[in-house]
């Protein structure tokens, strides 16, 4: 167990160095490509330990060692990607665009690369690693392993907390964005409905007024000569009808203005909350997004893309 733990930590560190070097060549800058904050990639440590433990009898046969390494590392990578996606609801890497991929978790090109890397490790690197482990005094080695284990446990806890908080933030961003969209649609739809209602009210009032006017004109035509006093009363009735229409219009405009003001205030509040949620800084969030540029959120991809662009803008 003592030796296996040292092998795990050493290759986890060497794997991290490999990932950082690959990212530096690809992007021209330092990127901490590990899942954890510290300089370790546990999947490399587990991969080498499994290969050495299972394939030790095949050390003398390069072909079988290569094929076995391809199979074991591919299985480990597939299980790791699947487990991370189910646990955190995010796809951390995606080989869907690569030929001969399996669910986007693994692909032939990288599986073959892992197989060749394992040949290199088993034949050339591992003998030196074993010699180095033997040179460490056992009590010192036990103390260092205990220290490394505690540090990795703390790092893992911090990383999990970061992911949980980030997922909560993404969910909040999506909910607020959906609320703003829903509110905007409601504003437009209800405004249109209210305008149509106003038109219907106006048409109804106009129809009633027109009917009254027709009646008045008929009466006026029959009794124009003998009902001069009644004409004045008819004019008053006509003015009252016009006032009623104006009053209805004024009340509608007041109701509409009050409704719009309330909805606009609700919309402003939602936008303020959305901006506050976007401004919220979570420890380790930027590093994770840089470490996994192909990360996809299963449920909140639009929010993740907006968050990624905002963090990149801050970093520039």
N, C-alpha and C positions, 0 to 999 in steps of 0.2 A: 504493500500500500504506500509506503514511504516513497519508493522509487516511482510508482505510477503517478503520485501527486506531483512530484518534481517534473516528470515528463509532461503532465498536463499543463502546468504553469509555464514551463519553458516554451512549449510549442504554441500555447495561447499567445505568449508574447511575440514569438517569431511570426505567427500568423498575422498579428496586428501590424508588425513591421512590414510584412508583405503587402497588406491592404493599403497602408499609408503610402508605401512606395509606388504602388500601382496608381493610386489616386493622384499622387504628385506628378507622375509622368503624364497622366491623362488630363489633369486640370491645371497644372503648373503652380499649384499651391498646396500647403499642408491641409489635410482634411482628416480628422479623427474618424476613421471608418468603422470603429467598433460599435457593437450594440451597447456596451457599457461605456462609462466615462473614462475609466482607466485604460492603460496601454495593454489590453488583452482582448483577444477574440476567442471566447470559450469554445466555439464550434471547432476551431482548429485543434485545440487541446484534446477535445473529445475524439475528433477524427483520428488523430495520430495514435492515441491510446487504443482505440478500437482496432485500428489496422495492425498495430504491433502485437496486440494480444491475440487477435483471431488468425492473422496471416503469418505468424512466426514460423510455422512448419513449411511455408512456401518461399522462404528467403532465397533458396537456391534456384528457383524457377522464375525467371523474370516475367515470362508471359502470364503465368498464373498469378503471380504477385500483382502485376498490372491490372489484370481483369478483376481480381478480388478487391483491389483498392478502388477501382472504378465503381464496383457494385456497392461496397460498404460506404464510401463517401457520398455516393449519390443517394443512398437510402437515408443517411444521416441528414443530408441537406434537404431532402424532401420532407422528412419528418419535422425538421426544425422550422422550415417555412410554413408547413401546414399548422403546426402547433402555435407558432407566433400569430398566425392569422386568426385562428380560432380564439386564442386568449385575448388578443388586443384589437381584433376587428380591423386589421390593417395588413396589406400585402407589402412586405418589406423589400422584396426584390421580385422581379418578374421577367422570366425568359420567354414570354409568349411570342416575341418576335424572332426568337432563335429557331432554326430548324431542329427537328427531332427533340422537341421539348415535351415534358410531361406535366401538364397542368400549370406550366409557367414556373414551377418550383425548381426544376432541374432541366438541363439540356445536354446534348451529346458533347458539345464543344467544351464546356466547363467540366463535365464529368471526366472526359479524357485528360484535361489539364490536371485535375486532382489525382488521377491515376499516375501520371508522369511525375507529379510532385511527390507522391508517396514513394515511388521508386528512388527518387533522388534522396529523400529523407532516410529511408531504410538503409540504403547502400552507402551513402556518403556522410550524411549529417549525424545520424543517430549514434554511431560509435563515439564521436567526439562529445556528444551530449551525455552519454553514459559515463565517460571518463570525467567530465566536469562534475557530475553529481557525486561521484565517488570521492572527489577531492574536498567536498564540503564536510566538515566535522558533523557527525550525526546530531549532537545536541543543538548546534547552530542551525542545521537543516530543519529540525523539528520546529524550532522557534520561528524561523522564516516562513515555513509552510503555514503555521498557525496565523502569523501576521497576514500573509497573503490571503488566506481563506476568509479572515474577518473583513479585510478590505474589500474583497470581491463580494461578500454578502451585503455589506453596506452599500456598495456601488450598485448591486442588483436591486436592492430595495429602493434606492434613489431613482434609478432608471424606470422601474415599474411605476413609482409615484408620478414621475414626469409623464409617462405615457397615459396613465389614467387621467391626470389633470388635462392633458392635451386633448384626449378624446371628449372629456366633459366640455372643454372650451369649443371644440368643433361642433358638438351637438348644440351648444348654446348659440353659436354663430349661425348655424343653419336654421334654428328655430326663429331667431330674430330676423334673419333675412326673409324667411317665409312669411313672418308676421308683417314685415314692411310691404312685401309684394301683395299679400292679401289685403292689407289696408289700402294700398294704392288702387288695387282693382275695385275694392269696395267704394272708394271715393269716386272713381270714374263711373262705375255702374249706377250707384245711387244718385249721383249728380244727373246722369242722363235720365234716370227714372223720374226724378223730381221735375226736371224740365218738361218731360212728357206729361207728367201729372198736371203741371201748371198749364200746359197747353190745353189739356182736357178740361181743367177747371175754367180756363178762359173761354174755351169753345162753348162749354155749357152755359156760362154766364152770358156770353154773347147771344146764344140761342134764346135764352129766357128774355134777355133785353130786347132782342129783335121781335120776339112774339109780343112783348108788351108794346113795343113801338108800332107794330102792325095794328094791334087792337086800338091803340090811341089814334092812329091815323084814320082807321075806319070810323071811329066815333067822331073824330074831328071832321071828317068829310060829310057826315050826315048832319051834324049839329053845329057846323061852323057859324052859321048865321045867328042861331038863337041861343047858343051856349057860350057866349064870350067869357063869362066868368069860369066856366068849366075848363076852358082852354088853359087858363093859368094853373089850375089844379093838375091838368095833364102834364104841363111843363115841369111842375114840381115833382111829379111821379117819375118823369124821365130823368131829372137830375138825381133823384134818390137811387134809381137803378144804376146810373153811371157811378155814383159814389160807392155803391155796394161792390161793383166790379173793381174799382180802385182799391177799396179796403181789402178785398180778397187778395189782390196782387201784392199789396204792401205786407200783409200777414205772411204770405208765402215766402216773400223775399227775406223777411226777418227770420222765419223758421229755417230757411235754407242757409242763411249766413251763420246762425247759431250752430247748426249741424256741422257745417264745413269747418268752423273754428274749432269745435271739439275734436273732430277727426284729424285735423291738421296738427293739433297739439299732441294727440296720441301718436301720430306719425313721427313728430319731432322727438318725442320721448323714446320711441323704438330706435330711432337713428342714433340717439345719444347712447343708449345701452349697447347698441351694436358696436359703436366706435370704442366704448370703454372695454368691451369684451375683446376687440381686436388689439387694443393697446396693452392688455394684460400680458405680462411677461412671466414665463414659466422656466425655471432653471433647467437647462439641458435641452430645451426644445429646439433651439436653433442648431445645436450640434447634431441632434438626431436627424433633422431634416437635411442637413448637409451630408451626413454619413450615409443616408439612404435616399439619394435623389430620385430614385424610382418608386419610393413609397406611395402606396395608394390606400386611401381610406375606403373601406367597403361601403359605409353608410353616408359618409360626409365628404366625398371627394371635392365638390366645389368649394366648400369651406376650407379644406386643406390647401387647395391651390391658391386661394386668396391669402391665406395665412403665410404660405411659402413666399409669395410675391412681396408681401409686406415686410417680412423678415429680411429678404434679400435687398429690398430698397433701403432698409435701415442700415444694413451692413455696408452699403456702397457709399 
